[in-house]
Amino acid sequence: MKRRLTLHFPREAVHQPITYRLAVEFNIAAKILRAQIAPNQSGTMVVELSGDIDELDAAELWLERQGLGLDRSLGEIRIDPALCVDCGICSSVCPSGALRFQHQEQRLTFAAALCLVCEQCLPSCPLEAISLVLEPS
């Protein structure tokens, strides 16, 4: 099973070997999709955790006990066609290839099935045509 989480690190927790401990203690694979963490500062990391459902639940509880904030909100990336001008800037930061710029057609394409929801595209759009839409809880 896979889960996507956003981990919020307080200043005291940025030096902890979180992904190592998830692997060793819980048999969880952590794929880091995006990280903004600096020494002696708070930080954020978007991860995709893979493992047994019981181990994932135990790992999430452990992460919270380490003082990390967890955002379990599922969501999806949406592009507003009324705002998008097909500049393709977002495609240059997309790690999964979900956003692709078709040079011959001068069009941006978005394959939602490939999207990791890593949110790297959000700040890259100069017209704010890309948004994260959270699913209702």
N, CA, C and O of each residue as an XYZ file, in Angstrom:
548
protein
N       0.847     -1.172      0.000
C       0.000      0.000      0.000
C       0.896      1.239      0.000
O       2.002      1.226      0.542
N       0.392      2.312     -0.623
C       1.134      3.564     -0.686
C       0.308      4.688     -0.083
O      -0.918      4.720     -0.193
N       1.017      5.608      0.555
C       0.390      6.818      1.091
C       1.289      7.995      0.800
O       2.515      7.895      0.861
N       0.667      9.103      0.487
C       1.398     10.345      0.270
C       1.173     11.237      1.474
O       0.033     11.501      1.855
N       2.254     11.698      2.068
C       2.174     12.556      3.249
C       3.050     13.783      3.056
O       4.060     13.740      2.355
N       2.654     14.851      3.676
C       3.517     16.009      3.800
C       3.950     16.052      5.259
O       3.121     16.151      6.163
N       5.260     15.975      5.474
C       5.822     16.000      6.818
C       6.320     17.407      7.113
O       7.061     17.989      6.322
N       5.914     17.946      8.246
C       6.339     19.274      8.669
C       7.307     19.099      9.836
O       6.922     18.636     10.910
N       8.553     19.469      9.617
C       9.603     19.302     10.605
C       9.758     20.566     11.443
O       9.992     21.643     10.893
N       9.630     20.454     12.772
C       9.998     21.595     13.603
C      11.527     21.686     13.657
O      12.222     20.737     13.293
N      12.029     22.794     14.098
C      13.470     23.029     14.147
C      14.207     21.902     14.882
O      15.302     21.517     14.473
N      13.622     21.375     15.952
C      14.275     20.346     16.765
C      14.389     19.003     16.046
O      15.198     18.165     16.443
N      13.607     18.786     15.014
C      13.542     17.465     14.378
C      14.260     17.367     13.039
O      14.304     16.285     12.452
N      14.824     18.460     12.539
C      15.398     18.414     11.190
C      16.644     17.540     11.088
O      17.013     17.135      9.985
N      17.290     17.243     12.192
C      18.506     16.434     12.159
C      18.244     14.940     12.342
O      19.186     14.148     12.312
N      16.994     14.541     12.531
C      16.674     13.127     12.733
C      16.723     12.361     11.408
O      16.292     12.881     10.378
N      17.243     11.137     11.428
C      17.294     10.315     10.202
C      15.951      9.617      9.961
O      15.839      8.399     10.103
N      14.964     10.385      9.606
C      13.587      9.902      9.504
C      13.432      8.772      8.487
O      12.882      7.721      8.818
N      13.904      8.970      7.262
C      13.693      7.941      6.235
C      14.448      6.660      6.561
O      13.968      5.565      6.265
N      15.616      6.784      7.164
C      16.388      5.605      7.576
C      15.614      4.813      8.628
O      15.493      3.592      8.526
N      15.100      5.498      9.621
C      14.369      4.813     10.698
C      13.077      4.196     10.190
O      12.676      3.135     10.668
N      12.415      4.836      9.230
C      11.214      4.234      8.636
C      11.561      2.911      7.957
O      10.819      1.934      8.065
N      12.683      2.890      7.265
C      13.104      1.671      6.557
C      13.500      0.571      7.532
O      13.072     -0.574      7.381
N      14.305      0.904      8.522
C      14.848     -0.108      9.433
C      13.817     -0.593     10.443
O      13.686     -1.797     10.665
N      13.090      0.326     11.052
C      12.191     -0.041     12.139
C      10.797     -0.466     11.685
O      10.117     -1.215     12.387
N      10.364      0.013     10.505
C       8.999     -0.271     10.072
C       8.921     -0.969      8.720
O       7.829     -1.305      8.262
N      10.060     -1.190      8.078
C      10.091     -1.807      6.754
C       9.262     -0.997      5.746
O       8.523     -1.548      4.930
N       9.412      0.318      5.835
C       8.687      1.262      4.980
C       9.672      1.888      3.998
O      10.742      2.355      4.390
N       9.304      1.893      2.732
C      10.095      2.592      1.725
C       9.563      4.017      1.626
O       8.359      4.227      1.477
N      10.459      4.992      1.708
C      10.068      6.396      1.635
C      10.656      7.016      0.377
O      11.873      7.154      0.253
N       9.799      7.382     -0.539
C      10.221      8.058     -1.767
C      10.010      9.552     -1.544
O       8.877     10.012     -1.397
N      11.097     10.298     -1.521
C      11.010     11.737     -1.280
C      10.656     12.432     -2.590
O      11.409     12.368     -3.562
N       9.510     13.092     -2.605
C       9.038     13.774     -3.801
C       9.487     15.234     -3.835
O       9.739     15.801     -4.898
N       9.580     15.827     -2.646
C      10.010     17.221     -2.554
C      10.446     17.472     -1.125
O       9.806     16.986     -0.192
N      11.502     18.206     -0.938
C      11.978     18.532      0.404
C      12.514     19.943      0.448
O      13.256     20.373     -0.436
N      12.131     20.652      1.482
C      12.651     21.989      1.747
C      13.014     22.020      3.229
O      12.226     22.454      4.070
N      14.214     21.555      3.525
C      14.666     21.451      4.905
C      16.072     22.030      4.979
O      16.945     21.661      4.194
N      16.283     22.930      5.917
C      17.599     23.524      6.111
C      18.033     23.288      7.560
O      17.188     23.223      8.454
N      19.328     23.160      7.798
C      19.810     22.947      9.164
C      19.343     24.059     10.103
O      19.369     25.241      9.758
N      18.921     23.653     11.285
C      18.490     24.568     12.347
C      17.292     25.435     11.969
O      17.085     26.503     12.545
N      16.501     24.967     10.994
C      15.276     25.664     10.620
C      14.169     24.635     10.472
O      14.448     23.441     10.365
N      12.935     25.070     10.464
C      11.839     24.145     10.209
C      11.846     23.784      8.735
O      12.482     24.463      7.929
N      11.144     22.722      8.381
C      11.139     22.302      6.988
C       9.934     21.472      6.640
O       9.138     21.107      7.505
N       9.805     21.176      5.362
C       8.687     20.394      4.841
C       9.223     19.367      3.858
O      10.136     19.643      3.080
N       8.635     18.169      3.910
C       9.023     17.116      2.975
C       7.762     16.373      2.537
O       6.954     15.963      3.370
N       7.603     16.206      1.238
C       6.500     15.431      0.683
C       7.064     14.056      0.345
O       8.024     13.943     -0.419
N       6.466     13.010      0.915
C       6.953     11.646      0.715
C       5.819     10.718      0.306
O       4.653     10.925      0.645
N       6.205      9.695     -0.432
C       5.293      8.605     -0.729
C       5.823      7.408      0.043
O       6.925      6.930     -0.227
N       5.043      6.920      1.004
C       5.443      5.788      1.826
C       4.808      4.525      1.277
O       3.624      4.510      0.942
N       5.605      3.459      1.184
C       5.123      2.173      0.686
C       5.425      1.104      1.719
O       6.526      1.037      2.265
N       4.424      0.267      1.979
C       4.621     -0.829      2.917
C       3.305     -1.455      3.311
O       2.254     -1.136      2.757
N       3.378     -2.353      4.279
C       2.206     -3.021      4.824
C       1.328     -1.998      5.543
O       1.848     -1.084      6.183
N       0.010     -2.138      5.447
C      -0.900     -1.149      6.026
C      -0.706     -0.989      7.523
O      -0.768      0.128      8.036
N      -0.471     -2.093      8.239
C      -0.258     -1.989      9.685
C       1.043     -1.259      9.999
O       1.112     -0.474     10.945
N       2.072     -1.526      9.198
C       3.347     -0.843      9.397
C       3.226      0.641      9.054
O       3.841      1.480      9.713
N       2.442      0.969      8.035
C       2.227      2.378      7.689
C       1.536      3.110      8.828
O       1.921      4.228      9.172
N       0.528      2.495      9.412
C      -0.175      3.116     10.541
C       0.775      3.335     11.714
O       0.776      4.400     12.331
N       1.588      2.314     12.020
C       2.550      2.423     13.123
C       3.597      3.490     12.824
O       4.002      4.227     13.723
N       4.035      3.581     11.582
C       5.035      4.573     11.191
C       4.484      5.992     11.319
O       5.187      6.894     11.776
N       3.241      6.188     10.921
C       2.625      7.515     11.052
C       2.529      7.929     12.519
O       2.798      9.081     12.862
N       2.151      7.004     13.368
C       2.070      7.285     14.799
C       3.452      7.645     15.339
O       3.591      8.583     16.124
N       4.464      6.903     14.919
C       5.833      7.179     15.348
C       6.283      8.565     14.883
O       6.906      9.303     15.647
N       5.971      8.920     13.632
C       6.343     10.238     13.111
C       5.730     11.352     13.951
O       6.393     12.345     14.254
N       4.478     11.188     14.320
C       3.818     12.198     15.154
C       4.472     12.286     16.524
O       4.602     13.375     17.082
N       4.884     11.146     17.069
C       5.557     11.132     18.377
C       6.940     11.779     18.315
O       7.470     12.201     19.343
N       7.520     11.860     17.140
C       8.813     12.521     16.960
C       8.663     14.035     16.847
O       9.653     14.754     16.715
N       7.420     14.514     16.898
C       7.167     15.944     16.840
C       6.913     16.477     15.445
O       6.825     17.690     15.254
N       6.793     15.590     14.463
C       6.525     16.027     13.102
C       5.030     16.235     12.905
O       4.217     15.482     13.441
N       4.675     17.240     12.149
C       3.293     17.426     11.749
C       3.054     16.653     10.464
O       3.896     16.662      9.565
N       1.917     15.987     10.371
C       1.595     15.200      9.188
C       0.358     15.761      8.517
O      -0.650     16.036      9.167
N       0.448     15.927      7.214
C      -0.711     16.341      6.424
C      -1.081     15.149      5.565
O      -0.374     14.807      4.618
N      -2.204     14.514      5.908
C      -2.657     13.336      5.187
C      -3.685     13.690      4.120
O      -4.289     12.804      3.516
N      -3.880     14.968      3.892
C      -4.889     15.397      2.929
C      -4.552     14.888      1.541
O      -3.460     15.122      1.024
N      -5.484     14.204      0.961
C      -5.317     13.782     -0.420
C      -5.857     14.886     -1.303
O      -6.806     15.583     -0.944
N      -5.268     15.029     -2.412
C      -5.731     16.054     -3.320
C      -5.269     15.761     -4.724
O      -4.649     14.733     -4.997
N      -5.573     16.659     -5.585
C      -5.143     16.509     -6.973
C      -4.781     17.871     -7.532
O      -5.266     18.910     -7.084
N      -3.917     17.826     -8.517
C      -3.501     19.042     -9.208
C      -4.508     19.312    -10.325
O      -4.884     18.413    -11.076
N      -4.930     20.562    -10.414
C      -5.833     20.958    -11.495
C      -5.259     22.180    -12.192
O      -4.632     23.045    -11.582
N      -5.497     22.213    -13.482
C      -5.049     23.342    -14.291
C      -6.277     24.055    -14.833
O      -7.140     23.443    -15.461
N      -6.340     25.340    -14.583
C      -7.460     26.147    -15.062
C      -7.186     26.530    -16.519
O      -6.301     27.343    -16.787
N      -7.944     25.950    -17.467
C      -7.686     26.239    -18.882
C      -7.954     27.699    -19.252
O      -7.436     28.188    -20.255
N      -8.750     28.387    -18.456
C      -9.021     29.797    -18.743
C      -7.818     30.676    -18.397
O      -7.665     31.762    -18.956
N      -6.956     30.211    -17.473
C      -5.787     30.985    -17.071
C      -4.496     30.526    -17.745
O      -3.587     31.326    -17.963
N      -4.418     29.235    -18.075
C      -3.199     28.655    -18.631
C      -2.943     29.166    -20.053
O      -3.838     29.159    -20.897
N      -1.705     29.609    -20.301
C      -1.334     30.101    -21.632
C      -0.370     29.139    -22.334
O       0.254     29.496    -23.333
N      -0.254     27.913    -21.800
C       0.597     26.870    -22.391
C       2.055     27.299    -22.531
O       2.693     27.029    -23.549
N       2.577     27.965    -21.509
C       3.976     28.402    -21.574
C       4.940     27.237    -21.350
O       6.069     27.264    -21.840
N       4.500     26.216    -20.614
C       5.327     25.033    -20.402
C       6.343     25.126    -19.281
O       7.110     24.185    -19.077
N       6.373     26.216    -18.556
C       7.339     26.355    -17.461
C       7.150     25.238    -16.439
O       8.133     24.686    -15.945
N       5.928     24.902    -16.122
C       5.642     23.874    -15.120
C       6.174     22.501    -15.532
O       6.533     21.694    -14.674
N       6.225     22.235    -16.820
C       6.697     20.933    -17.284
C       8.182     20.728    -16.980
O       8.643     19.591    -16.886
N       8.925     21.810    -16.828
C      10.362     21.688    -16.547
C      10.649     21.269    -15.110
O      11.757     20.822    -14.813
N       9.678     21.403    -14.214
C       9.893     21.011    -12.817
C       9.128     19.751    -12.434
O       9.229     19.293    -11.295
N       8.373     19.190    -13.355
C       7.543     18.017    -13.056
C       8.402     16.749    -13.074
O       8.904     16.364    -14.130
N       8.578     16.088    -11.906
C       9.464     14.917    -11.857
C       8.878     13.657    -12.490
O       9.623     12.747    -12.852
N       7.572     13.594    -12.626
C       6.937     12.373    -13.127
C       6.606     12.420    -14.617
O       6.272     11.393    -15.208
N       6.695     13.595    -15.224
C       6.315     13.729    -16.619
C       4.819     13.876    -16.819
O       4.328     13.757    -17.941
N       4.087     14.134    -15.739
C       2.642     14.337    -15.856
C       2.331     15.611    -16.647
O       1.349     15.672    -17.386
N       3.174     16.614    -16.480
C       3.052     17.849    -17.245
C       4.083     17.807    -18.361
O       5.283     17.703    -18.107
N       3.614     17.889    -19.583
C       4.515     17.843    -20.742
C       4.162     18.965    -21.704
O       2.995     19.265    -21.959
N       5.202     19.562    -22.217
C       5.005     20.600    -23.216
C       5.247     19.978    -24.585
O       6.331     19.466    -24.862
N       4.235     20.026    -25.431
C       4.316     19.498    -26.792
C       4.812     20.637    -27.691
O       4.067     21.563    -28.011
N       6.066     20.547    -28.084
C       6.691     21.644    -28.829
C       6.045     21.895    -30.189
O       5.858     23.048    -30.579
N       5.709     20.851    -30.900
C       5.127     21.050    -32.234
C       3.787     21.765    -32.159
O       3.507     22.651    -32.965
N       2.954     21.382    -31.191
C       1.629     22.003    -31.054
C       1.645     23.255    -30.186
O       0.667     24.000    -30.137
N       2.795     23.483    -29.482
C       2.880     24.592    -28.529
C       1.765     24.511    -27.491
O       1.116     25.507    -27.168
N       1.555     23.269    -26.968
C       0.483     23.025    -25.992
C       1.036     22.275    -24.792
O       1.951     21.460    -24.912
N       0.474     22.561    -23.660
C       0.788     21.835    -22.433
C      -0.218     20.701    -22.292
O      -1.417     20.904    -22.481
N       0.266     19.508    -21.961
C      -0.643     18.396    -21.675
C      -0.415     17.960    -20.238
O       0.687     18.076    -19.702
N      -1.471     17.461    -19.630
C      -1.411     17.014    -18.240
C      -2.017     15.625    -18.143
O      -3.194     15.429    -18.444
N      -1.203     14.656    -17.718
C      -1.661     13.280    -17.514
C      -1.837     13.070    -16.013
O      -0.882     12.739    -15.312
N      -3.055     13.263    -15.527
C      -3.328     13.187    -14.090
C      -2.926     11.846    -13.485
O      -2.534     11.791    -12.319
N      -3.015     10.783    -14.246
C      -2.669      9.456    -13.729
C      -1.183      9.353    -13.381
O      -0.805      8.528    -12.549
N      -0.343     10.168    -13.995
C       1.090     10.156    -13.716
C       1.492     11.107    -12.590
O       2.612     11.042    -12.084
N       0.579     11.981    -12.207
C       0.874     13.033    -11.240
C       1.126     12.464     -9.847
O       0.343     11.660     -9.342
N       2.244     12.898     -9.225
C       2.594     12.497     -7.870
C       2.036     13.450     -6.823
O       2.147     13.184     -5.627
N       1.453     14.528     -7.243
C       0.942     15.595     -6.384
C       2.056     16.096     -5.465
O       1.845     16.321     -4.273
N       3.235     16.266     -6.039
C       4.384     16.749     -5.272
C       4.330     18.268     -5.086
O       5.040     18.816     -4.242
N       3.504     18.935     -5.857
C       3.238     20.368     -5.763
C       4.376     21.244     -6.268
O       4.360     22.452     -6.028
N       5.357     20.681     -6.956
C       6.461     21.491     -7.469
C       5.996     22.452     -8.559
O       6.599     23.506     -8.763
N       4.939     22.089     -9.246
C       4.442     22.925    -10.341
C       3.728     24.182     -9.846
O       3.667     25.176    -10.569
N       3.191     24.153     -8.636
C       2.394     25.284     -8.146
C       3.161     26.612     -8.169
O       2.672     27.582     -8.748
N       4.340     26.683     -7.559
C       5.030     27.984     -7.577
C       5.656     28.329     -8.924
O       6.048     29.475     -9.145
N       5.755     27.355     -9.826
C       6.387     27.640    -11.115
C       5.456     28.354    -12.090
O       5.925     28.968    -13.048
N       4.164     28.284    -11.867
C       3.212     28.885    -12.806
C       3.105     30.392    -12.580
O       2.655     30.826    -11.520
N       3.515     31.193    -13.565
C       3.484     32.645    -13.389
C       2.071     33.224    -13.343
O       1.874     34.340    -12.864
N       1.091     32.475    -13.836
C      -0.287     32.977    -13.866
C      -1.184     32.330    -12.822
O      -2.386     32.593    -12.782
N      -0.592     31.472    -11.963
C      -1.339     30.759    -10.920
C      -2.518     29.979    -11.504
O      -3.608     29.946    -10.933
N      -2.268     29.356    -12.653
C      -3.301     28.547    -13.304
C      -3.360     27.137    -12.735
O      -4.298     26.392    -13.017
N      -2.364     26.767    -11.936
C      -2.298     25.426    -11.357
C      -2.648     25.526     -9.884
O      -2.159     26.404     -9.173
N      -3.500     24.615     -9.437
C      -3.892     24.625     -8.023
C      -3.965     23.211     -7.479
O      -4.109     22.245     -8.228
N      -3.863     23.109     -6.167
C      -4.049     21.860     -5.466
C      -5.473     21.857     -4.949
O      -5.855     22.734     -4.173
N      -6.253     20.894     -5.364
C      -7.640     20.783     -4.932
C      -7.710     19.618     -3.955
O      -7.454     18.473     -4.328
N      -8.055     19.909     -2.710
C      -8.140     18.889     -1.691
C      -9.483     18.185     -1.762
O     -10.525     18.812     -1.951
N      -9.436     16.896     -1.608
C     -10.675     16.111     -1.584
C     -11.340     16.317     -0.241
O     -10.652     16.467      0.769
N     -12.678     16.328     -0.202
C     -13.352     16.496      1.081
C     -13.056     15.301      1.997
O     -12.981     14.156      1.551
N     -12.893     15.601      3.273
C     -12.585     14.540      4.252
C     -13.772     13.639      4.517
O     -13.673     12.704      5.312
